[in-house]
C-alpha cells in the first residue's frame, strides 16, 4: 500500500474536524523502510497489520483545535505497512475512551491512542487503557520514555501505558505531534513481533544476542 493512500475509513466523533481529513494523507516519514516493504511482501495475516488511531482531546473533539497528532500517527503507521482502517476523536472522558478502545480492538490488531497521558486532572487515557487490557506491557512505556528523554526533560511526566486485549495491542502515545511520533518510532519495529505472538503464530529468534527477531523468515534490511 502506498503511504499516501488515505485510510480505509475515518470515524470521527465530531464532524467539525472531518474537513481536515478529506485530502489523502501525505507521507510524513518519507520513503518506506526496507523493513516495512518486507512486511508488506511477507506472509502476514492481513488482520495483523490493521491499525486504528484514537485521538483523545477535549479541544479536538469540540473542533477548537486541529488534530495534528492523530494525522502524524496515521501517516507513520502507513509508512510502516499498517493499514489505518479508522480514526476516532474522543473527549477526555474515561468511559468514552474505554468504549472506543473496546470497539476498535474488535476490528484492528493495533490500536494507538494519542493524548491524555499527562498528569493534568483530565488526563485519563492510561486509566481507560488499564481498565480494558488483559495484560500490560511495561517495557513499551519504558522504551518510549527513554527515547523521549532525548527530546525533552519532561518525558518522565508521561504516564503512557501499553497492553493487550485479546489478540489486539493497545499503545498510548503523548498528545504532542513530536512526542507522539517519537514515541511510536521507539517501538514500531517490535510491534509486528508482538502481534505475531498475540496471533499465536510461530516466530524465529536470531541466536545472536541483541539481534532483531526474524518474523516468518522475513529479513529486514
PyMOL commands that set and color helices and strands:
alter all, ss='L'
color gray80, all
select helices_A, chain A and resi 15-21+34-41+46-49+58-61+68-79+94-105+125-132+138-148+155-157+177-199
alter helices_A, ss='H'
color red, helices_A
select strands_A, chain A and resi 50-56+83-90+110-114+135-136+162-165+168-173
alter strands_A, ss='S'
color yellow, strands_A
deselect
rebuild
show_as cartoon
